[in-house]
Amino acid sequence: MVRITISQIKGVKSVDANPVAQNATIVYDDTKTSPQAFIEALQRERLQVLGEPKFIK
């Protein structure tokens, strides 16, 4: 569900979700979307978002 929801957001290039570890790695174009958009999309699907985003550049 996480992978599908986030992959539908414009600007997302790839999503690798790990339900066991309860995390996801998202590669995206930061001129088209943001972590806040991911959080909002997941909350619309009634999925709980834990923690804060970590960024790797």
N, C-alpha and C positions, 0 to 999 in steps of 0.2 A: 504494500500500500504506500509506504514512504517513497520508494523509488518511482512508482508510477505518478504519484501526486507531484513530486518535485520535478520530474523530467518533463512535465507538461508546461512548465513556466518558461516563457520566452527568455532566451539568453543562457539557459542551462545546457551545458555541453555533455556532461556525464554525471551519473549518480551511482555510487556504490554503497548500498545500504546493508548493514549487518544487524539483523534483528536480535541476535544473541547478545552482542556487545551493546546494543541499543545506541548505535551511532551511524553516521553516514558521511561519506566523503563526496563533496559536490564540486565539480569544476564548472565555472560559470564566467560569463562576460559581465564584469562589474559596471559596464556602461549601460547594461540592459536590465539588470535585476540586482537584488541585494539579499543578504541573510534575513532581513525582516520580511521579505516576500515569501521566503521558504517557511518561516514560522507561521505567518498568516494563512498560507495554503494548508499547512498541516493542521492548524487549529480549526479551519473550516471543515476538515474531514474528521474532527473530534479526536485527533491524535494529540497526546500530551507531549510538549516540548520541554526537555529537561536540560539544565545547564546553559552555558553561553557558547556561541560559536568560537572555534579556534581557527586561525587563518595560517595558511602556509603559502608563502609567495615565492 
